[in-house]
Amino acid sequence: MDVNRRGFLQMVAGAAAVTALSPDKVVAGGGGSSGARPNILWISCEDTSPDLGCYGDRYAITPNLDRLAAHGVRYTNAFTHAGVCAPARSGIITGMYPTTIGTHQMRCLGVPPPHVKCFTEYLRAAGYYCTNNVKTDYQFAAPVTAWDENSRRAHRRNRSSGQPFFSVINLGVTHESQIRSNMEGVRAPLASLGPDERHDPAKAALPPYYPDTLPVREDWAQYYDTMTLMDSQAGEILEQLEEDGLADDTIVWFWGDHGRGLPRAKRWIYDSGIHVPLIISVPEKYRRLTMPDNPEAVQPGSVNADLVSFIDFAPTMLSLAGVKVPEYMQGRAFLGGQRAASREYVFGIRDRMDGTYDMIRAVRDKRFKYIRNYMPHITYAQYIDYMEMMPTMQEMRRLHAEGELTGPQTLYFRETKPVEELYDTQTDPHEVNNLADDPQYKDVLERMRAVHEEWMRRTGDVGLIPEPEFDDMKRPGGTWEITAPPAFSIAAGTKDAVTMTCATPGASIAYTTEEGKRPSWKLYTDPVKLGRGEVIRAQACRLGFNDSDEVQFRLGDKATGPVEPANNVLHWRERIDQSDLLERLRAIKALDRQGENAIPGYLDALDDSYASVRYWAVVGVHQAAGDAEMLEHAKTAVVKLLDDPSASVRIAAAEALCDWGLDGRALPVLVEALAHESDTVRLFAANAFGRIGAKARPALPQLKAAMEDKYREVRNVTKYTLLRLE
């Protein structure tokens, strides 16, 4: 799908968006031999690589999941598109790349295009009872229309008799926070493990990029201990399914949301961060539904080596349920009646992680991994507050400071990154031998590079737009838009069927006729019959907007006309796609591979009409200017940008000039930015202070004041700057 041609220039009316969810969007082949639609259960867990016995890991103790694999299909090439939870889950729930819908920065507040919905709305409209227990983390608030139940008490048992269900149960015991052996209370959940379920640190097989010390081995062993406990919890869920007599009617998925919660795994798009376990167990009566052309492929004990991406989960769910997959979804169904051709490639992204900025993209086929570092001047080893609590990370930093790391252990602490990385994952599964400069792999490098660049273009990747610029695009002036309230009318030809519409493009409507503060909200798809004296309560919601006020209607009330949206500004996606901004950004970043030869191009771009292009021009000339004559030319050109209208450009210029010895002129610009009203401008400034080192010392009072900043990430980044300065 070309983002500029299919879907993103559609500004559908809210009423039309509601109609699009109507149950008539069900396709043939939505049931098994009996015609009944399958139940679907997801067991998801956090921070988990394919470190299970069924994947051949002899250190693992995971008998329940091994049994599930023996009764199902084990996928060996399943990958998340992001190495951290929120961007990963944003893609799962929408079937869209976060870099397309603007949810790529960790814990941002996205405003997806109006036609993008949580895929569960389509399931609910088709009659499924959808429950989530309990993690969302979608980079936008989960709308009330997404789930029938979304809480720690959510359970399929509350559905109507005979109603098919889609249920998600998320297991958090494998989360990164549970590995930290030096944090009070962390070991408590593991107390239930018996001696034969615990892992001996001495027997751990560490990756070559870790130092072989006791703290690292203890973290590795505790990670596997959490896996065993998670396996026990998964076993209880499967046992309950059996006890309820639903095992023969339910397709079960088990998956991890990204790689293990250890350094150079979670948050990264090496395989240690994006290769995940995926096991799918299909009851016999649904095997032909699941793989119409080859039901034998999902029989017990099968192994599937097809490439699967998390982006594919949403369309696959709809395909299994017999619901038409919307054309805008970028994933492809790999099961069910709408199964698409197998993938040749999967793609990965890394952007801001907590408070620290980076931008990395990856493309992988079944053998090779290509990585493009768009911020090669930034070290891998940036401080991320949450990650720094891990004993393994602390051990790596200690040994690096003492000069005790060797071989692949030193890679993480290089001051800069290569522009490109290429790995043969068959011969180098830990991705430590970069082949990008090896002439023997020139053809592979060029092929993978071209695939990556085409993917960025085709999907409309917005990652090159600096976050402060993008924030103002998606919420001009920082103002949150409010969804218009539903309007009511009586359906033509009836006296008691109430229709509801919403003027906000892309809005969905939730309603109830129940009384009380905690009713069961239903998804509006068709006119609702209303009894005499009965009251409909309704509210409208739209991803990335504030919900409308709740409104009411009863028979005899006057029909209400649609309330026009307060803001008719074009959506950011449409504005970007009608411009040449992304093309210009890709063009300037193509200069990265040219070294000093790129300087004339960077200097020309300092006058570009787009602030985002000027930003990357400053960054480029900052890194490429080497000889004295060129450096003086660069200083003269960049100093003018201290007065640029864009805060992002001013910060980049000030950072460069501090490095070039003009900190007396540049430092006040960073100080001013550190007090800006925008959270991400202040975060940009905080990161710049962290990179200029001792030259930040005159700003110590302002940096200390930033420790009281309202934005946690500004405080976290500033903390490590102060530690290094003091």
N, C-alpha and C positions, 0 to 999 in steps of 0.2 A: 504494500500500500504506500503510495506516495503521499506524504503528509500534506503537500501543497495542492493536491488534486482530489483526494477522496476523504471527505468527511470534515475537514477543518475549516471549510468555508461555509459550512451549514450552520445557520443560526436558527434552529428549529424553535417553534413556539412551544411554551410549556404544555399546552393542551395536547399538542401533537406528540410530545415526548411521552406523556402519560398513555396516550392511545397506543404508542409503539410497544408498550409493555403488556398489551392485551394477550390473554391466553391463546388467541387464534394464531400466535406466532409459533405454534408447535408444529414440528415437521414429522414426517412419517418415520416409523422405526423407533419410536420412543419407549418401547417396552420389550420384555422378553417373550418367550414362547406363549406365556399366558396373557400377554398384552399389558401386564402391570409394569409400571415404571420402577426402576431400581431405587432403593434407598442408597444414600452415599454418606459414608462416614470418613472424615479426615482426622487422623491423629497426627498432629504436627508437634515438633519439638524444636527447641532453640539451640543455636550454636553447635551444630552437629555435622560432622563429616561422615563419610561412609565407613565409620569405624565400628562395624558390627561383625559378629561371627559369620553371618551369611555372606558377607563380602570378602571372606577369606582372612579376616583379622583374628589371629590366634590369641592375641592379648585380650580381646573383648569377651565379655560374659553377657550375652544377650539372648537367652533361650527363647523368649516369647516372640521377639521379632524374627529370629531365625525360623521359628515355626510358621510365622506369617508368610515369610518368603517361600517356605517349602509348599505352602498352599496357594501361592500367588506368583506374581511376576516381579523379578528383581531387575530394576533398571540400572545399568552400569554407567550410563552417560547422561545423568540428569544434572542440570546446572541451574543455579539461581543467576539472575542478571545483576545482582549486587551483593557484596559481601557483608552486608549489615541489614538489620531487620526492617527498618521503616521503608527505605526505598524498595526492598525486596517485596514486602507485603503490599506496598502501593501497586506494584505491577501485578501481583497475584490477583488482587480483588478487582482490578479493572481490565486485565488482559492487554495493558498498554505499557510501553516503556516509560519509566519515570522521566526520562530525558525528553520525551515527547509531550507529556502532560504537565511538566513543570514541578514534579515532586521528587527531584533527584538529590537535593541537598538534605543531609541528615536532619531529621526533625524540623523541617520547614513546614510552612502552612500553605499548601498548594491550592490553586484555583484551576482545576482541570477544565478542559473545553466542555461546553454545555451538554453535548450528547453523550459524554462519558458517564457511565453508571457503574455501581457495584454489580458484579455479575449475578449476585444473589437476588437482586430485584427481578431479573428475568425468570429465575427459578420460582420465586414467590408468585409471580404473575401466572406461572404455569401450574400452580397448585402445590408446590413443595413447601413444607414446613422447614424453615431455615433457622438454625440455632448456632450461636458462637459462644464458646466458653474458653477464654474470655478475651484474649488479646486482639486488638485491632491494629493500631500503629500504622495507619494508612497514609500518613502525611496530610490528612484532612479528617475532620470529625466524622465518625461513622454515622450516616443518616439513619433516622428511625425507620426508614423504608427498607433498609438493607436486610434486617433480620426480624424474624418473629420474636426471638429472644436473644439478647446479647448481654449476658451477665455471668457471674460465677455459678448461678443456679440454673442457667439455661440447659434445657434437656429436651430431647426428642419426645419424651413420654407425655408432654403436654399437647401434642398435636391431636387433631381429630382422628377418629377411628378410620383406618385404611389410608390415611394421607401419607404420601411418600415424604421422606425427610432428607435434608442435607444438613449434617451436623459437623461442626468443627470443635475439637477438643485440643487445646494447646498445653503442652507439658513444659514447664519452665525450669525443671530441676537441672537441666544441662546448661543453663545460661552461664555466660562468662563469670558472673558474680559468684556462682556457686563453686568455682574452682579455687578461689583464693583461700589458701590454707591458713592464712594469718589473720583472717577476719572473724571476729566473734560471732558465733551463731551459725556460721556457714556449714560446719560439720554436722550440726544437729540432724538434718534430714537423712544423712548417711548412716546414722547410728543403727538403723534397721537392717543394714547389710550384714550378712553373716561373714565369718572369716574366709569361707571359700568364695565369697563374692567380691572380695577386695583385691585390689591390684598392687602387686609388689613393685615399688619404684625401681628396684634393681633390675627388673626384667623389661622395663620400658624400652621400646625401640624408637629413639628420638630421631627427628629429621636432622639432616646435616647442618641446617642453619641455626640450630640451637646449641649453646654450650652444654657439655655433659657434666652437669653439677647436680648435687642433691636437690636444691630448691626447684630446679627445672624438672627433674624426674618426679618429684612429689606433685607438682602441678599436673604433669602428664598423667600420673596414676590417679589423681583425684578426678580429672576429667573423665577417665574411664569408669571410676566409681559412680559418677553421676549418670553415666550412660547405663550402667547396670540398674540403678534405681529407676531411671526413666523406663527401661525395658519392663521392669516389674509393674509400673503404673500402666503402661500400654497393655500388658497382659490382663490387668484388672478390667480395663475398658473392653477388651475383646471377650473376656469371660462374661461380662454383663450383657453384651450383645447376644451371646449364646443363651444365657439364662432367659432373656426376653423373647427367645424364639425368632430372632431376626437375622441370624447369621446367613441363612440361605437366601435372604432377600436384600442383602446389603453388600455393595461394593465398598471395600475398605482401602483407603490410601494411608500410607505412613510416609512422612517426609520431614526433613530438617530444613529450617528456614535459611541457613547459610552455613559456612564452615565453622569448625571448632573455635571456641572462644579463647584463643591463645594468640600471642604475637605472630605476625606475618601469616595469619589465617583469617580470622574474623576481620572485616573491614577491607581486606585486600581482594584483588581479583585474580590472584594465583589460584590454582586448583584447590589449595588448602582453604581458600575462602569461599569458593563458589561451587565446588563439586559436592553434591549432597546425596544422601540416600533417598531412594524412592522405591517403595514396595506397594504393589497394587494387587489385592486379592479379589478375584471375580467369581461369584457363585456360578455353578454350572449352567443354570438357566439363563444367565445373562452373558454368556461367552460369545454367542453369535451377535448379540446387540453390541458388545464391546469391540469385537473385531469381525465385522460382517463377512469379510473375504477370507478370513483365516482364524476361526475360533480356537484352533489348536495353539495359537500363539499366546493365549492367556490361560492355558491349562496349568495346574499346579507344578511348581518347580521350574517354571520357564525363566529364561534370562533374556533380556532385551538390551541390545547395544545401540539402539537408535539414540541420536541426540535429542534431548528434551530440555526445554527451557521453562522456567516458571511462568513466562508470559503465555505459555500454552495451557496453563491450568484452567483459566476461565473458559475459553472456548471448548475445552475438552469436557468440562462439567456440563455445559449446555448441550453438547453433542450427545453425551450419555443420557441426558434427561429428555432428549428429543425436542429441544428448544432451538430455534433458528439462531445461529451465531451471527451477531451484528457485523456488518462489513467493516466497521471502523476498528474492530479489535485487531491488534497486530500479531497476537499469538495464532497458532494453528492447532486445531484439534488433532490429537494423536490416538484417540479412541472414539468409538461411536460411529453413527451413521454419517457424520460430516467429517470423518477422518481425512486429513490432508496428506500430501506426500511428506516423507521423512525429511528432516532438516539436513542441510549440509554444514551449517554453522550455528553456533550460539554466541551471544554477545554479553559483555559484562561492562559495568560502569562503576567508577568510584569518584565521588565529588566531596564536598565538605563532610568531614567526620567530626561531629561535635563542634568544637571551636576552630579546628584547623582546616585550611583550604588545600585542596589538591584536585586535579582532574586527570583521570586515567581512563582509557577505554581498552577493551580487549575483544578479540574475536578468536574463536577456537573451532577447529574441526575435530575429527576423531583422533587426530595425532598431534597437530601443531597448535601452539598458542602464540598469537601476536598481541603485543601490548604497546599502546601509544601513550607516552607520558607527555601531556600538554603543559605540565609545569615542571620541566626537567631540572630547573634551578632550585627546586625545593627538595630537601632530603627526604628519604623514606622515614627517617627517625624523628618526625615531628612529635612533640609532646601532646598526647591526648589524655586528659586528666583521668578518665575512667580506665583507660588501658594501663596507665602508670601504676595503678593499684595492684596489678598482677605480679606476684613474686618472680615469675619468669622474666617479665620486662625489667624489673628492678635488677635482676641478676645480669641480664644482658647489658644494661647500662653500666653497672659496676665494672664488669669485666672489660667493656670497651674503654672506659676511662683509665683502667689499669694496663691497657695494651695487651690483654690476655686472649682476645678473640683471634681465631685463625680461620683461613679458608672461607667457606660459604657463610660462616658466622659473622664475617665482617661486612657482607653485602648490604645489610640493612642500614649501616651507619655511614655509607658513602655520603659526601656532602652534596652531591648532585645525582640525578638519575640520567640514564641514557634516554635519548628521544624515543628510541624504539627498542623493544625486546622481542626475541623470538625463541621459543622453546620447543624441543621435541619431547612431548610428554611421555612417549613410549620409552625412550632411553634415559630420560631425565625427569622423572615424575615429580621431583621436588622443585623443578624450575630454578636451577642455580647456574646453568651454563647457557649464557646468552649467545645465540647464534646469529644475531642481527648483522654482525659485521663479517660473518663467514661467507666467502664467495661461493662455497658449495651450496648454500641455501638461498642464494640470491633470488631464484625464481619463486621459491616458497614465500620469501619476504615480500616480494612485489605483489604476489597474488593475494596474500592476506592483508597487506596494506590497502590494496584496491577494494577488497571486500569491506574492510572497515570504513573507508571513506565513502563508499556507496551507501552503507548502512546509516552513517551520520546524515547524509543528504536525504535519503529516502524517509527516514523517521523524523527529520526536523529536530535534531539534537540541539537543545538550547543551552547546553552546559558551558559554552564559551561566553555566554553573557554574564558578566560579573554579578554576583548576587544582589548588591545594592541596586544595580540597574534593573535587574529582573524583578526585584520586589516592587519597584515603582511601576513596572509594566503591568504586573498582575493585580496590584492594589494601588492605583494612582493616589498619591497623597497619603498612603497608609490607611485608607478608608475601606472597611469591610462592607461589601454589598449585602443587602438584606433581601431574602426571597419574598416576593409578593405573596400576600395571603390568598388562599383559595377563594374562588367565586362559585356560587351555587345557582343552579337552575333546575327546573323540572324537565325531565326528558320528554321530547315530543311524543305525543300519543299516549302519555301516561299521566296519572294523577299523584303517584307516590314514589316514582323513581328519580332519585336526585343525582344530577351530574355535577362534577367538580372540574374546574379548570384553573390554571395558574398562568399569569402573564410572563413570568420569568422563564426565559429559555432554559430548557433542560431540567426544569423542576419536576419532582415527584411529590405525590400527595399521600399523606398518612391520615387515616380517619378511624374513629371509633364511635360506637353507639353505647358504650359502657359508661357507667358513672364511676367516680372515684379518681384519686390522684394517679394511680398506676394502672391504667387500662391496657388492654392488648391492642396495639395499633396495627391496623390492617393497611395493606398497600392498595391504593385506589387504582382500579383498571377499568371497571364497568359501572354503569349507574347502580346506585344503592337503593333498594326498596326500604322505605321508612314507614314505620307504623305511627298511628295517631298518638301524639304526645311524645314520641320518641325524638331524641335530639342527636344530630350528628355533630361531633367535634372534629375539626380537621386542622392540619397545618401543612405547609409546603416546605420542602427542603431541596437544596441544590448543592452539589459538592463544592466546598470552598466558600460558600456564603453562610451568613447567619440564617437560621430558620425563621420563617414567618411567625407572626403572632398566631396563637390558636384562635380559630373562629368557629361559630356555631350556626346551625340551621335546623329549623323544624318545619313540618308541613304547615302551610299558611303564611310563612314568612315571605317577604318580597324577594324575588330573585336578585342576586347581586351581580353587577357587571365586573369584568376583570379589572384589577388594580394594576395600572401600568408600572413597570419597574422604575425605580427612582433614578437609575443611571442607564442610559442607552449607549454608553461607550462600547466600541467594538471589543470583543474579548481579545486578550493579549495574543492568543495563538493566531487569530485571524490577522491582527495587525502585523505580526512578525512575518506571516506567510505572504502578505501582500507587499513586503519589502524585500530588499536584497541583503538584509543584515547578515543572515546566517552564511550566505555565500561569501560575503566580504570577510567574515570572521574565519571561515575555513581557509580562505586564500592567504590571509596574513599568517595563520598558524602553519601553513605549508612551508613558510620560510624557515621554520625551526631547524630543518635538516641542513641548512646552507651555511651555518656558522657566521663568520664575519662578512661573507658575501651577501648576507641578508640585510645588512645595515642600511643600505640605500632604500630598500623597500620599507623597512621600519620607519625611517625618517620621513619618507613621503606620507606614511599613514598617520603621523602625528597630527596632521591637519584634517583627518577624515571627519565627515559630518556625524558619524556615529561614535558616541562616547565609548561603547564597548570595543570598537576597533582601535580607538586612540589608546585605550587601556593596554591592550595587548601590544601595541606599537611601543609604548614606554617599556613594558616588561621585556620585549624583544631586544630593543637597543641597549637596555640596562645590562642584559646578559651577554650580548655579542660584542659590544664596544671594547676593544682591547688596546690597540696602539695609541700613543699619546695624542697624535693629531686627530684621530677619529673620536677619542674621548672628549677632547675640547669641543669638537663640533657637536657631539651628543649633549654635552652640558648646556651649550648655548640654546639648543633646540628644546631640551626638556625643561629648562628652568621657566620657560614661558607657560608651561602647563601647571605651575603652582597656582595659577588663577583660573584653571579650567572650570567650566560650569558643573562638571561631574565630580563628585566626591571620590569616586573610585579612581579616576584619572589623577586627581590631585594627590591622593595617597601613594599611588604607584610612582609618580614623579618625585615626591618627597623622599620615598625610600631610596630611589636611584641616586638622588642628589646627596643624601646622607652618606651613601657608600662612596661617592665620588669626592667627598671632602667639603661639600657645601652644606653641612648640617646646620650651620648658623641660620641659613635662609630657609631650610627645608623643615627643620624640627617643629617650628610653630604651626606648620600646616598639619602635621600629624597630631599635635596637641589639640588643635581645634577640632579635628575629625574625631578624636577620642571623646569629645563632648557632644557629638552630633545627635540629633533626635532619633535617627534611624539606628535600630539595633545592629543591622548588618554593616552599616558604615563604621560604627564604633568597633565592630569585630574586625573589619578590614584594617583599621588603624592599629588595633591591639596586635594583630599578626605582624604588621609591618614593624612595630616596636620590637617584637620578639626577634626579628631577623637582622636588625641593624646593630645588635649587640651593645657594646659599651657606649656607643654614640647616643643611646637612649637615656644615659644617666642624668643629663640635665632635666629630663622630664620625670624624675622620680616622684615628685609630689603629685603630679597628675596620674601617674601609674598607680600610686598607692590609693588615690581617690577612686580609681577604676575598680578597686577590689570591692567597692560597694555598689557597683553597677547593677541595674535591675535585670540585665541579661546574663544569665549564668555563664554562658560561653565566654563572654568578655572577661568575667572574673577568672575563669579557669585558665584562659590563655595568658592573662596578665600575671597570674600567680607564678608561672614558670619563668616569665621574663624577670620578675623581681627576684626569684631565687638565684638566677644566674647573675644578676647585677649586684646583689647584696652578699 
